């Protein structure tokens, strides 16, 4: 067999393996979302081994414009340097290395997917859609079983609840990838599957315990429809809003009411009140080191102890001031990387919004806007921003959007 024939065979086998990985990713995310980080690396290796490496340089250059590459590189350089003044040097260096590795793998996956032959990309995205259906079906079965079929006194009640709660991260993963997958199915003529995805996601995510995923489902739908109907500048507006939120986050946190006051607000869930307590403490800590921050992963060591409160019913309430991270990406960037980190990341976010707004294919732009909005919303209320599974999920969603935009009509295909 000729060298070209061997390359084609290797590429075909790699593309089949990519499809299998995308098929198992959503159910795997539900069972153990931490697996998303090694899964992204495995995808990158598959795409490099399948011949995509021959076109990777030009592909990566097309993903980010020069200004984006500059700000991303400077931000990553500052992030790595900040580990040197972190109270936990070893953990900071580890997080910096994992973040750099995740960015590299994400760029490879995004560049590799967009360079797959049309038939192989279609097969891979179809596998992802079926994987999301499998994942949402599993989530629905577990949630219904836990809520209504298993008696509270049963010996299976506690394990079922733990399993349902453990699926929160995977639920977020499904909400993040839902709308680009819908667009991919519709474009390939899989109209029933495209309609089935949001119809299944509604009850599956709606009945879950993950409030962030529920909000993201509604927000993603709203942004998807708005971007499909209104001019594509919606993504640019979102980028500007998120960049402004990043810059102004400490000022907002420092002006939050005292926890004793917000505890009297009617209808405020305890989890939301705890977020306000954490954010207020983060704002005070940022004010102590506003320029360079406390160092990468310093949030884990700041502690602050616990706040002892009394709720509206006169019952004691204890809230940790900093449980591992601020549960808000802008505040975490300021707290650990300072104003320097925030001023380097904000332009990248702003340019990312403009890049999405420049996608000429409207369905792809709508999907990208929905992913952008969901990613920003979840990052502002939930997970630690440096968590590798979350960063890997963001890169995978971005790779799917890039592939969709690249395979649109020739006149409107480049991101």
N, C-alpha and C positions, 0 to 999 in steps of 0.2 A: 504494500500500500504506500502511496506517495506521502510526502510530508504534509501536504495540504489535506489529504484524506485523513491522516491521523489527527490533525488539528480539528477537523470538522467532527470526527467521531468523539474526540475528547470534549469538544464544546457541547455536543449533544448530550453526552452523559452528565456533564456538569449542569446543564440546563434542567435535566430531569431531576437531579439531586436538589437543585434550587427549588423546584416546584414541590418536592417532598418536604423540604424544610419549611416553606411557606404554608403548606397544608397543616403541619403539626404545630406551627407557632402559636395560633390563637388558643387551642386547647391547652398547650403547654404553659402559656402565660397564666391561664386560670389556675392550674395546679401548682406552678412555681414560677412566678414572674421573674425571679432572679436568673432564670435560664436564658432570658433575652439577651444578656450581654455575651455569653459564649456563642449563642446562636448567631448574633450579628457577625462575630469574628469568623465563624464557620462559613457563613454566606460569603464573606469577603474572600476567604480562601478558595471557595468553589468558583467564584466569578473570576478570580485571578487565574485559576487553573484551567478555566474553560476557554481561554483565548482572549478574554476581555483585556488582559494586560497589554496586548499589542496596541490597543487604541486608548488606553487608560489616561495617558498624559493629556491628550487633547480633550478627552471627556471631562476630566477633573477641572481643566481650565475653563470649560464651558459652564460648569455648575455655579461658580462664584465669580463675580466680576472682580477686577483688581482691588477696588476699595474694600469689598467684602473680605477678600483674602488678607488684605493688610490688617484690618481691624480684628479679624479672627486670630491671626498669628500673634498680634500684640497682646490680645486678651489671654491667649493660652500661655504666652511667655510670662505675663504678669501673674497668672494663676499658679504657674509652676514656681516662680520666685517666691510667692507668698507662703509657700510651705516652709521656707527658711525661718520665718518668725512666728510660725504656728506653735501653740503650746504643746501640740502633739506632732513633732517633726516626722516621725516614722509614718504615722497615718496620713499626714499631709502629703508626703512624697508618694505614698501608695496611691492616694486619690488623684494626684497630678498625673502619675503614670497611666492610671486606668482611664482618665479623661482624655489624655492624648491618644491612647490606643483606640478608644471608642470613636473619637473624631476621625482618625485614620481609617478605621474599618467602615465607618459610616460613609465617608467619601468614596471609598472603593465600591461599596454596595450601590450607592447612588449612581456612580459612573458606570458600573458593570451592568446594572439592570437596564439602563437606557441604551446600551449597546447590544443587548440580546437581539437576535433575529426576531422579526415580528411574530412568527408562529410560536417560538419558544417563550417570548414574553407573554403572549396571550395565554399560553398553557400555565405559566407561573402565576399570573394574576388570577386565573380561574381557580387554581389550587388554593390561593390565599382566600378567595371568596368562600370556597367550600370549607376551609378551615375555620373561618369566622362563623359560618352557620353551625358547624360542629361545636365550636366553643360556646356560642350563645345557647344552643340546645342543651348542652351540658349544664350551663349556668341556670337555665330555666328549670331543668329537672331537679337539680340540687336545691334551688331556692324554694320551689313548690313543695318538694318533699320535706324540707326543713320547717317550713312555715305551717303547713297544713296536714301533712300525712303522718308525720312522726309525733307521737304523743309527747308532751313535755315531761312526763314521768318515765318515758322509755329510756333504756340504757343507751340508745342511739341518739338521744336528743343533743347531748353536749358535743359529741364528735361531729354531728351534722352541722351544728352551729359554727363550730371551729372551721369546718370545711367551707361553709358559705362565707364566713368573714375572710378567710384566706384568699378567696377569689376576687377581692376588691381590686387588687392591682391588675389582674387579668381583665377585669371588667373595664377598667380605664383604657387598657390596650385596645380592646374591641371598639370602644367609643372613639378612640383616636383614628383608627384605620377605617372606620365604617364608610365615610363618604367617598374617599378616593376609590374604594373597592366597588361601591355602587356605580360610580362613573365607568370604571373599567368593565364591569359586567354589561352595562347598557351599551357601551360602545362595541362590544363583541357580539351583540345580538342576544345576550342572555337576559332578556327582559324580565322573565319570571324570577330569576335569581336576584336581579337588581331590586325588584320590588319586595322580594321576600326578606332581604337583609334588614331594612329599617322596620318592617312589620314584625320581625322576630326580635330585633333589638329593643323595641319599645317595651314589651312586657318583661323580657329577660333582664334588661338593665333597670327598668322601673321597679321591679320587685326585689332587686338586690339591696344590699346594705350600704353600697358605696354612693354617698350623696354627691361627691365630686363627679362621678360618672353620670349620674342622673342629670345634673346641671349641664354637663358637657354634651350629653345627647341632645338636649333642647337647644343649647347654644349652637352646636354644630349644625343642626337642622336650620336654625334661623339664619346663620351666616351663609350656609350653602344656598338657600333660597334667595337671600338678598344679593349675593354675589352673582347668581345666575340671572337675576332680573335687572338689578341696578348696574351702573357702570362698574368696571373692574377696579376702580380706585378704592373700593372698600378695604382691600388688603393693605393699601398704602396708609389709609386712615388708621387701621388697626396697628400697623407698625409704628406710626407716630404716637398713638395712644400708649402702647406698651413701652416705648422708649421713654416717654414722659413719665409714666408710672414708675419706671426703674429709677429715674433721676430723683423724683419727688418722694419716693417711698419713705425715707427716714423722717421727712417733715410730717408726713401723715401719721406715722407711727408715734412720733413724739407728741402729737396732739390728741391722741386717743384718751377718752375719759378713764379715770381710775377704775380698776376692776370692781371695787365696791359699788361704784355708780352704775356701770353697765350691767351689773348683776340684777338690777331692779328693772331692766328693760323687759317689757312683756313680750312673750313669744320667742325670746332668744334662746336657742338650744344651748345646752351646756358645752357641747363641742365648739360651737361658734364663740361662746364667751371665753373659752380657754384659748382659742386662737387670738382673740383681742388681748388677753393677758400676755401671751408670748410675744406678740408684735410690739406691745408697749415696752416690755423689757428689752427686746432687740433694739428698739429706737434709742433707749437710754444708753445701751452699750455702744451703739454706733457713734453716739455723740462723744464718747471718750476717745475713740480712735477713728476720726472721720476720713483721713487721707489714705492710709495704707491698710486699714482694717486690722483685725486680730490674727489673720493668717488662715490659710486653707484648713478647713475642718475644725477651726477653733470653737465652733458652736457646740461641739460635743464636750468641750472642757469648760465652757463658761459656767454651766450649771445655774447658779443663782438660787438654788434651793427650791422650796415650795412655798406657795402663798396660802395661808389659812384664811378661809372665808366662811361666811354663813349665808346660805341661800334664802330665798323668799319664804321658805317653809320653816326656817329656823334650824335647818340641819347643817352640820359641818360640811365644808367643801374644801378640798385640797387641790391645788393646781400647780404643776411644775412650771417654773418660769422659762426654762429652755430644755425641752425634751429632745435632745440630739440635734435638732435644727429648727429654724424659725417657721417652717411650714409656709414659706413665702420666698420665691426665688429672688425678687428684687432686694428684700431685706437680707437674705443670706449672702448675696453678692456684696452688698455694702458692709455687712458685719464682718465678713472674712477677707474681702479684697479691697474694701474701702472705696472712696470716691474715684480713685484711679481705675479700679476694675469696672465700676459702673459707667464711667465715661468712655471706656473702651468697648464695653458690650452694647451700650445704647445705640451707637451709630450702626453696628452690625444688624441689630434688630430693625432699625429704621430702614436700612437698605434691603433687608430681607422682605419687608412688607412691599417695598417698591418693586422688587424683583417678581414677587407674586402678582402684583398688579399689572406687570408687563406681559404676562402670559396671554397670548392672543386667543387661544382656544378657551371659550367661556366655561364649558363644563370642567375642564382641568383647573382653571382659575378658581372656580367655585369650590372644588374639592380642596385645593390648596389653601384657600381662605378659611374653610371650615377646620382643617387641620391646624392652621396657625392660631385660630381663635381658641380651639380646644386646648392646644398645648399651652398657650398663655394662661388660660383660666386655671387649669389644673396646677401649673407651676406656681401660681400665686396663692393657692390655698392648701396645697397638699404636700407632696413628697419632697424630700431633700433634693436639691437641684443637681447635686453631683452623683446621685445614685446611678450606677452604671446601667441597671435595667431600664430606668426611665430615659436616660440619654440614648440608649440603644433603640428603644421604642420610637423616640422622636426621629432618629436617623432613618429607621425603616419606613416610617410614614412619609418622610421627606423623599426618600428614594422612589416610593410608589408614585408620588405626585410628579416628580421629575420624569419618570418613565411615561406617565400618561400624557404629559404636555409634549414630550418629545415625539410621541407616536400619533399626535393629532394631525389634522390636515397640513399638507406641506407649507401652505402659506401662513400657518399659525402654529408652528411646531416647536420652536426653540424657547427654553426657559430663559 
